Amino acid sequence: MKVLTVNALSSIQDLGRLGYRSMGVGKNGAMDIWSLQAGNALVKNPLDTPALEIAMGGMTLEFTQDTSFCITGALYEAYLDDTRIAGYWRIHAKKGQVLTLQRPLEGMYSYLCVHGGFDIAPILASVSTNLAAGFGGAKGRALQADDVLPTNNTAKLPIIGVARLPKTERIRIIKSSEYACFTKAAQTALLETPWQLQTSSNRMGSRLKGDAALELSEPLQMPSHGVDMGMIQVPPQGQPIVLMADGQTTGGYPKIAAIISADIGRMAQMQYGKACRFELVDAEQAFLAQQQRQRYIHEIQEYANEH
């Protein structure tokens, strides 16, 4: 597959680089792991198969061999040659056809999954691109025009489609280690305030802005400590930052809450200027929500394997 043009932040990502945070190596991987897994399930790949993640902008690619593929995640205006194609549909492209992703109509991160996957050697047990350190993926960087992405042998799969997860502005959270250190007013505001995504957000973190400032009950001195994707840190100005896939491995800001794993993808798909509301749940509810997401992926696998 050859990149013809690109004005989006596009990189190769899988489910992430696990087990190296203690060495200062971040997880990286897909911003929306559920959309990546849905795409891989639809094209009959193992769920952790690397895919092409496209953020916000557009790009065009030429298929250098016959390829069955799908696009999941953000709802893109997309064309195969001159024919409009839909997301969450498995499609077969012939050698020489051109895929055009013009713009996302809804969401932020889209995943192009190909049957057989991209043929890229893993580094530290993952193919994910670490943009900050410059390794993994395609030469450790975002894709550029004229890049060629080798794909494994692919079979012609029948055209089928599956349902997307429903859209919602509600994002579920659980209390984090410093939740009790915040004022009652801050705890209330966390749930009642519409939090707007700022344009300074990126793969490292989602910066949110609301009318309320989340204040501590008293000053809190914290040593740098381990952090992970989904944790909601609160800097001194009181506007929360959600750590995302390329987030640092340690941090010193107090953490008021963490987004549950089932809803990380919802956070990733928020567009700039849009707002979300947080809903507090307990550990059991978070676990049940994760099971529900896993059932959704399993249902796609079963359906895809039958066709």
C-alpha positions in Angstrom: 0.0 0.0 0.0 1.5 3.3 -1.1 0.8 6.7 0.5 0.0 9.3 -2.2 -0.9 12.3 -0.2 -1.4 13.0 3.5 -2.3 16.0 5.7 -3.4 14.0 8.7 -1.4 12.7 11.6 -1.2 9.0 10.4 0.8 6.3 12.1 0.9 2.5 12.5 -0.6 1.4 15.8 -1.6 -1.8 17.5 -2.9 -2.4 21.1 0.3 -0.9 22.6 3.7 -1.7 24.1 3.1 -3.4 27.4 5.5 -4.2 30.2 8.0 -1.4 29.7 6.6 1.6 31.7 9.0 0.9 34.6 11.8 1.6 32.1 10.2 4.8 31.0 8.9 3.5 27.7 5.3 4.5 27.1 2.5 2.2 25.9 1.6 4.1 22.7 -0.8 2.1 20.6 -4.3 3.0 19.3 -6.1 5.9 20.9 -9.4 4.0 20.5 -8.6 0.3 21.2 -12.2 -0.8 20.7 -12.4 0.6 17.2 -9.0 -1.0 16.3 -10.2 -4.4 17.6 -13.6 -4.1 15.8 -11.8 -3.5 12.5 -9.4 -6.4 13.0 -12.3 -8.7 13.9 -14.2 -7.6 10.8 -11.3 -8.5 8.5 -10.6 -11.8 10.3 -7.3 -10.6 11.9 -6.0 -11.3 15.5 -7.3 -8.4 17.5 -3.8 -6.9 18.2 -2.9 -6.7 14.5 -1.3 -3.4 13.6 -3.5 -0.9 11.6 -3.2 2.6 10.2 -4.5 5.2 12.6 -5.6 8.4 10.8 -6.3 11.5 12.9 -8.6 14.3 11.7 -7.1 15.2 8.3 -7.3 13.5 4.9 -5.1 11.2 2.9 -5.0 9.1 -0.2 -3.5 5.6 -0.6 -3.0 3.3 -3.6 -3.4 -0.4 -3.1 -0.4 -2.2 -4.5 -2.1 -5.6 -4.4 -5.7 -6.9 -4.1 -6.7 -6.2 -0.5 -9.7 -6.7 1.8 -10.0 -3.9 4.2 -12.3 -1.8 6.5 -12.4 1.6 8.1 -13.5 1.9 11.7 -13.5 4.5 14.4 -14.2 8.1 13.2 -16.9 8.3 10.6 -15.0 9.5 7.5 -16.1 10.7 4.1 -14.3 8.0 2.1 -14.1 6.9 -1.5 -12.6 3.9 -3.3 -11.8 5.5 -6.6 -15.0 7.5 -7.2 -17.3 5.2 -5.2 -18.4 6.4 -1.7 -17.7 3.7 0.9 -19.0 3.4 4.4 -17.3 2.8 7.7 -17.6 -0.6 9.5 -18.0 -2.4 6.1 -15.5 -5.0 4.9 -14.6 -4.1 1.3 -12.3 -5.6 -1.3 -10.0 -3.3 -3.3 -8.2 -4.3 -6.5 -4.5 -3.6 -7.2 -4.2 0.0 -8.4 -7.4 1.3 -6.8 -7.1 4.5 -4.8 -8.6 5.0 -1.3 -9.4 8.6 -0.5 -10.1 9.7 3.1 -11.3 13.3 2.8 -12.4 14.3 6.3 -14.0 12.9 9.5 -17.7 13.8 9.7 -17.8 12.5 13.3 -15.0 11.5 15.7 -11.2 12.0 15.6 -9.3 8.8 15.0 -10.0 6.3 12.2 -8.5 2.9 11.7 -7.7 1.3 8.4 -7.4 -2.5 8.9 -6.3 -4.8 6.1 -6.8 -8.5 6.0 -3.5 -10.2 6.9 -2.2 -7.0 8.5 0.8 -4.8 7.7 4.2 -6.6 7.5 6.2 -4.6 9.9 8.7 -5.9 12.5 7.9 -5.3 16.1 10.2 -3.4 18.5 9.8 -4.2 22.2 6.9 -6.6 21.4 4.8 -4.0 19.5 4.6 -2.4 16.1 3.1 0.8 17.6 4.8 4.1 16.6 6.5 5.9 19.4 6.5 9.4 17.8 8.4 11.1 20.7 11.2 8.5 20.8 11.2 7.9 17.0 10.9 4.1 16.8 8.3 1.6 15.8 5.8 1.7 12.9 7.1 3.2 9.7 10.6 4.5 10.6 9.4 5.8 13.9 7.4 8.7 12.5 4.1 9.8 11.1 3.4 8.7 7.5 4.6 10.8 4.6 3.8 10.9 0.9 5.5 8.1 -1.0 5.8 5.8 2.0 5.1 2.2 1.1 3.5 0.0 3.7 4.0 -3.7 3.0 1.0 -6.0 3.7 0.8 -9.7 4.2 -0.9 -12.0 1.8 -4.6 -11.3 1.8 -7.6 -13.3 0.6 -10.7 -11.8 -1.1 -13.3 -11.6 1.6 -17.1 -11.1 1.0 -18.5 -7.6 1.6 -20.2 -7.4 5.0 -21.0 -4.6 7.5 -21.5 -4.3 11.2 -22.9 -1.7 13.6 -20.9 1.0 15.2 -21.0 1.6 19.0 -23.6 4.2 19.7 -22.5 7.8 20.1 -22.7 9.5 23.5 -21.3 12.5 25.3 -21.4 10.5 28.6 -18.0 9.2 29.7 -17.8 7.0 32.8 -15.1 7.4 35.4 -14.0 5.8 38.7 -12.5 7.6 41.7 -8.7 7.9 41.6 -6.1 8.0 44.4 -6.4 11.7 45.3 -10.2 12.0 44.8 -10.8 12.7 48.5 -8.2 15.5 48.5 -10.4 17.7 46.3 -13.2 19.8 47.8 -16.8 18.7 47.7 -17.5 21.5 45.3 -14.8 20.1 42.9 -16.1 16.6 43.2 -19.6 17.9 42.3 -18.3 20.1 39.5 -16.4 17.2 37.9 -19.7 15.5 37.2 -21.9 18.5 36.5 -19.6 20.6 34.3 -19.6 20.2 30.5 -15.9 19.7 29.7 -14.8 21.0 26.4 -11.9 19.5 24.4 -9.2 22.1 23.7 -7.2 22.3 20.4 -4.0 21.8 22.4 -5.0 18.2 22.9 -3.0 15.4 21.2 -2.1 11.8 21.5 -0.3 12.6 24.8 -3.3 14.1 26.6 -6.8 15.5 26.2 -6.9 19.0 27.7 -10.4 19.9 29.0 -11.9 23.3 29.9 -15.0 24.0 31.9 -16.5 26.9 33.8 -15.5 25.3 37.2 -12.0 24.9 38.5 -11.3 21.7 40.4 -9.7 22.8 43.6 -7.9 20.8 46.4 -9.1 21.0 50.0 -5.5 22.0 51.0 -2.1 22.2 49.2 -0.8 18.8 48.3 2.9 18.0 47.7 3.3 14.9 45.6 6.4 13.1 44.4 6.5 12.0 40.8 4.6 8.7 40.5 3.5 6.2 37.9 0.6 7.2 35.7 -1.3 5.5 32.8 -3.8 6.1 30.0 -7.2 7.4 31.2 -6.0 9.0 34.4 -7.4 12.5 34.9 -4.8 14.8 36.3 -5.6 18.3 37.7 -2.8 20.9 37.3 -2.8 24.0 39.7 -5.2 26.0 37.4 -7.9 23.3 38.0 -8.6 22.3 34.4 -8.3 18.6 34.0 -6.0 16.7 31.6 -6.8 13.1 30.6 -3.6 11.1 29.8 -3.9 9.3 26.5 -1.9 6.7 24.5 1.3 8.6 24.2 1.1 10.0 27.8 4.2 10.1 30.0 5.0 7.2 32.3 5.3 9.4 35.5 3.6 12.6 36.7 3.2 14.7 39.8 -0.3 16.2 39.5 -3.0 14.9 41.7 -5.5 12.5 40.0 -9.2 13.1 40.7 -10.5 10.2 38.6 -9.8 7.8 35.8 -11.8 7.0 32.7 -12.9 3.3 32.6 -11.3 1.2 29.9 -14.7 0.7 28.2 -14.9 4.5 27.6 -11.4 5.5 26.7 -12.3 5.3 23.0 -15.2 7.7 23.6 -12.7 10.2 25.0 -10.4 9.7 22.1 -13.2 10.3 19.6 -14.2 13.7 21.0 -13.6 16.5 18.4 -12.1 19.8 19.3 -14.6 22.2 20.8 -17.1 19.4 21.7 -17.9 18.8 25.3 -18.5 15.7 27.4 -19.9 15.0 30.9 -18.4 12.5 33.3 -20.5 9.9 35.2 -19.1 8.3 38.3 -19.3 4.5 38.5 -17.9 1.9 40.8 -15.4 -0.9 40.0 -18.1 -3.5 39.4 -19.9 -1.3 36.9 -16.6 -0.6 35.1 -15.9 -4.3 34.9 -19.3 -5.0 33.5 -18.9 -2.2 30.9 -15.6 -3.8 29.8 -17.3 -7.2 29.4 -20.0 -5.5 27.3 -17.3 -4.1 25.0 -15.6 -7.5 24.8 -18.9 -9.1 23.8 -19.3 -6.5 21.0 -15.9 -7.5 19.6 -16.7 -11.2 20.0 -20.0 -10.8 18.1 -18.2 -9.1 15.2 -15.6 -12.0 15.2 -18.3 -14.6 15.0 -20.2 -12.8 12.3 -17.1 -12.1 10.2 -15.9 -15.7 10.5 -19.2 -17.0 9.2 -18.8 -14.9 6.0 
